[in-house]
């Protein structure tokens, strides 16, 4: 009995700020984002696509996420009319980041570069721990073609300040593509094609202290032009230092 009383008194004498020990969150593996500025009239763009597929094969689809952004001069006909996979938002990204040729792109938004450089850049980026985790949950009302997305983010290494970007991408689109021999293939299969942003062209601001979690909710009415069976949501957080983390989920 006496020993129990001593123990209780001793516990009461511990200052409150010394009773809890902060445990840093576990490190999170980094997923690398490749933004591929491409076009259906770009004869060398299929080579960039092949390079992306090799990187996904090497690192897995949880290690590398690619988005094909049809934009720039080779996403249009010579008379200026747009080709089927062109988007206005894609053109805005192309111009904003100063892309001057195609194929070209960005690995984690560090710089615009030629596809032959992407392998080395991915190798460097994927070895860095990510400062946050992103978990996506989606709900689809298929009849109404309404999509709801829940993004749960946890800061695991320092405070995170930046923007959360959500994109809708589509696979298995059959549409013409000019090939390296200069000839068009009418039934070319385009994958990971950027369709539109879900939460605005430049995303939404987030601020997350280390160890804390923030949840963002977004919704979208899906265009009849998109095949629900082949759609995914790509989410990433970025700031002036580039893309901090990325993830992807199929909507079905």
C-alpha positions as CSV (number, residue, x, y, z in Angstrom):
1,X,0.0,0.0,0.0
2,X,2.8,2.4,0.9
3,X,4.6,1.6,-2.3
4,X,1.5,2.4,-4.3
5,X,1.1,5.8,-2.6
6,X,4.8,6.6,-3.3
7,X,4.3,5.8,-6.9
8,X,1.3,8.0,-7.3
9,X,3.0,10.9,-5.6
10,X,6.0,10.5,-7.8
11,X,3.9,10.5,-10.9
12,X,2.2,13.7,-9.8
13,X,5.6,15.4,-9.5
14,X,6.5,14.9,-13.2
15,X,6.0,18.2,-15.1
16,X,3.2,18.0,-17.6
17,X,5.5,18.9,-20.6
18,X,7.7,15.9,-19.7
19,X,5.0,13.2,-19.7
20,X,4.6,12.8,-23.4
21,X,7.5,12.0,-25.7
22,X,7.0,13.0,-29.4
23,X,7.6,10.2,-31.8
24,X,8.4,11.3,-35.4
25,X,6.2,9.6,-38.0
26,X,7.7,6.8,-40.0
27,X,9.4,7.7,-43.2
28,X,7.4,7.4,-46.4
29,X,8.7,6.1,-49.8
30,X,8.5,8.7,-52.6
31,X,6.5,8.2,-55.7
32,X,7.9,10.2,-58.7
33,X,5.7,12.1,-61.1
34,X,6.6,12.5,-64.8
35,X,4.7,15.2,-66.7
36,X,5.1,14.3,-70.4
37,X,4.4,17.2,-72.8
38,X,3.3,15.3,-75.9
39,X,1.2,15.6,-79.0
40,X,-0.4,13.4,-81.7
41,X,1.7,15.0,-84.5
42,X,4.9,14.7,-82.5
43,X,6.9,11.9,-84.3
44,X,9.4,11.3,-81.5
45,X,6.8,11.3,-78.7
46,X,6.2,7.6,-78.9
47,X,9.9,7.2,-78.0
48,X,9.2,9.2,-74.8
49,X,6.3,6.9,-74.1
50,X,8.5,3.9,-74.5
51,X,11.0,5.4,-72.0
52,X,8.2,6.0,-69.5
53,X,7.0,2.4,-69.8
54,X,10.5,1.1,-69.1
55,X,10.7,3.3,-66.0
56,X,7.3,2.1,-64.7
57,X,8.4,-1.5,-65.4
58,X,11.7,-0.9,-63.4
59,X,10.2,0.9,-60.4
60,X,6.6,-0.2,-60.4
61,X,3.4,1.8,-60.8
62,X,3.7,2.8,-57.2
63,X,7.2,4.2,-57.8
64,X,6.6,6.2,-61.0
65,X,3.4,7.9,-62.2
66,X,3.2,9.4,-65.6
67,X,0.7,11.9,-67.1
68,X,0.7,12.6,-70.8
69,X,-0.2,16.2,-71.3
70,X,-1.2,16.8,-75.0
71,X,-0.3,20.4,-75.6
72,X,1.9,22.7,-77.6
73,X,2.2,22.9,-81.4
74,X,2.1,19.2,-82.1
75,X,-1.3,18.7,-80.4
76,X,-2.7,20.8,-83.2
77,X,-3.1,20.5,-87.0
78,X,-1.1,22.8,-89.3
79,X,-4.1,25.0,-89.6
80,X,-4.3,25.5,-85.8
81,X,-7.3,23.3,-85.1
82,X,-6.8,21.1,-82.1
83,X,-6.4,17.3,-82.2
84,X,-8.7,15.0,-80.1
85,X,-6.5,14.8,-77.0
86,X,-5.5,18.4,-76.7
87,X,-6.7,20.4,-73.7
88,X,-6.6,24.1,-72.9
89,X,-5.3,23.3,-69.4
90,X,-2.5,21.3,-71.0
91,X,-1.5,24.2,-73.2
92,X,-1.5,26.4,-70.1
93,X,1.0,24.0,-68.4
94,X,3.1,23.8,-71.5
95,X,3.4,27.6,-71.7
96,X,3.8,28.2,-68.0
97,X,6.7,25.9,-67.6
98,X,8.5,27.1,-70.7
99,X,8.5,24.0,-72.7
100,X,10.0,24.7,-76.1
101,X,10.0,21.4,-77.8
102,X,8.4,18.0,-77.9
103,X,8.8,15.4,-76.6
104,X,9.9,17.1,-73.3
105,X,8.7,16.9,-69.7
106,X,9.4,17.2,-66.1
107,X,10.4,14.7,-63.4
108,X,8.8,16.0,-60.1
109,X,8.6,19.5,-61.6
110,X,12.3,20.1,-61.2
111,X,12.9,21.3,-64.8
112,X,11.8,20.8,-68.3
113,X,14.1,18.2,-69.9
114,X,14.4,15.7,-72.8
115,X,13.1,12.2,-72.2
116,X,16.6,10.7,-72.4
117,X,17.3,12.4,-69.0
118,X,14.3,11.1,-67.2
119,X,15.9,7.8,-66.1
120,X,18.7,9.5,-64.2
121,X,16.3,12.0,-62.7
122,X,13.9,9.4,-61.5
123,X,16.7,7.4,-60.0
124,X,17.8,10.4,-57.9
125,X,14.3,11.4,-56.9
126,X,12.9,8.0,-55.9
127,X,15.7,7.6,-53.3
128,X,14.6,10.7,-51.4
129,X,12.1,10.2,-48.5
130,X,8.8,11.9,-49.1
131,X,7.8,14.6,-46.6
132,X,4.2,13.4,-46.6
133,X,1.9,10.6,-47.4
134,X,-1.3,10.9,-49.6
135,X,-4.2,8.4,-49.4
136,X,-7.0,8.7,-51.9
137,X,-10.6,7.3,-51.6
138,X,-13.0,7.7,-54.4
139,X,-16.8,7.2,-54.7
140,X,-18.4,7.0,-58.1
141,X,-22.1,7.4,-59.0
142,X,-21.8,5.7,-62.3
143,X,-25.4,6.5,-63.4
144,X,-25.0,10.2,-62.7
145,X,-21.3,10.2,-63.7
146,X,-20.4,12.0,-60.5
147,X,-17.0,11.4,-58.8
148,X,-16.1,12.3,-55.2
149,X,-12.5,12.2,-54.0
150,X,-11.2,12.3,-50.5
151,X,-7.5,13.1,-50.1
152,X,-5.9,12.4,-46.7
153,X,-2.5,13.8,-46.3
154,X,-0.1,13.4,-43.3
155,X,3.1,15.4,-42.9
156,X,5.8,12.9,-42.0
157,X,9.1,14.9,-42.3
158,X,8.8,18.5,-41.4
159,X,6.0,20.9,-42.0
160,X,4.4,20.8,-45.4
161,X,3.3,23.9,-47.3
162,X,2.2,23.7,-50.9
163,X,-0.7,22.8,-53.1
164,X,-2.7,19.7,-53.6
165,X,-3.4,19.0,-57.2
166,X,-5.9,16.4,-58.5
167,X,-6.1,15.3,-62.1
168,X,-8.3,13.0,-64.1
169,X,-6.4,10.8,-66.5
170,X,-7.5,8.1,-68.9
171,X,-5.9,5.0,-70.3
172,X,-6.6,2.9,-73.4
173,X,-7.7,5.7,-75.7
174,X,-7.5,4.7,-79.4
175,X,-6.6,7.7,-81.4
176,X,-4.1,8.5,-84.2
177,X,-0.5,9.2,-83.5
178,X,2.4,10.0,-85.8
179,X,5.3,7.6,-85.4
180,X,9.1,8.1,-85.6
181,X,9.0,7.0,-89.3
182,X,6.8,10.0,-90.0
183,X,3.7,7.9,-90.7
184,X,0.5,8.0,-88.7
185,X,-0.9,5.0,-86.9
186,X,-4.7,5.3,-86.8
187,X,-5.3,2.8,-84.0
188,X,-2.5,3.9,-81.6
189,X,-3.4,3.3,-77.9
190,X,-2.7,6.3,-75.7
191,X,-2.3,5.8,-71.9
192,X,-2.2,8.0,-68.9
193,X,-3.7,10.9,-70.8
194,X,-4.4,14.1,-68.9
195,X,-8.1,14.9,-69.3
196,X,-8.8,17.7,-66.8
197,X,-8.0,19.0,-63.4
198,X,-10.5,18.2,-60.6
199,X,-9.6,20.9,-58.1
200,X,-8.6,23.8,-60.4
201,X,-5.7,24.2,-62.8
202,X,-3.2,24.9,-60.0
203,X,-4.8,23.0,-57.2
204,X,-5.6,24.2,-53.6
205,X,-3.4,25.5,-50.8
206,X,-2.5,23.1,-47.9
207,X,-0.5,23.6,-44.7
208,X,0.2,20.6,-42.5
209,X,2.4,20.6,-39.4
210,X,4.6,17.5,-39.0
211,X,2.7,14.7,-37.5
212,X,-0.7,16.2,-38.4
213,X,-3.3,15.1,-41.0
214,X,-5.3,17.2,-43.4
215,X,-8.3,15.9,-45.5
216,X,-9.5,17.6,-48.7
217,X,-12.7,16.8,-50.5
218,X,-13.4,17.3,-54.2
219,X,-16.0,16.4,-56.7
220,X,-16.4,16.3,-60.5
221,X,-19.1,15.6,-63.1
222,X,-17.4,13.3,-65.5
223,X,-17.7,14.2,-69.2
224,X,-19.6,11.8,-71.5
225,X,-16.5,11.9,-73.7
226,X,-14.5,9.9,-71.1
227,X,-14.6,6.1,-70.6
228,X,-15.3,5.5,-66.9
229,X,-13.8,2.1,-67.1
230,X,-10.4,3.5,-67.9
231,X,-10.2,6.6,-65.7
232,X,-7.9,7.3,-62.7
233,X,-7.3,10.1,-60.3
234,X,-3.7,11.3,-59.9
235,X,-3.0,13.4,-56.8
236,X,0.2,15.2,-56.0
237,X,1.5,17.9,-53.6
238,X,3.9,20.4,-54.9
239,X,5.6,23.7,-54.0
240,X,8.5,25.8,-55.3
241,X,10.8,22.9,-54.6
242,X,8.9,20.6,-57.0
243,X,6.6,17.7,-56.4
244,X,6.8,16.4,-52.9
245,X,4.7,13.2,-53.2
246,X,2.2,11.7,-55.7
247,X,-0.3,8.8,-55.8
248,X,-2.9,7.4,-58.2
249,X,-6.1,5.4,-57.9
250,X,-8.6,4.0,-60.4
251,X,-12.1,5.3,-60.1
252,X,-13.5,1.8,-60.7
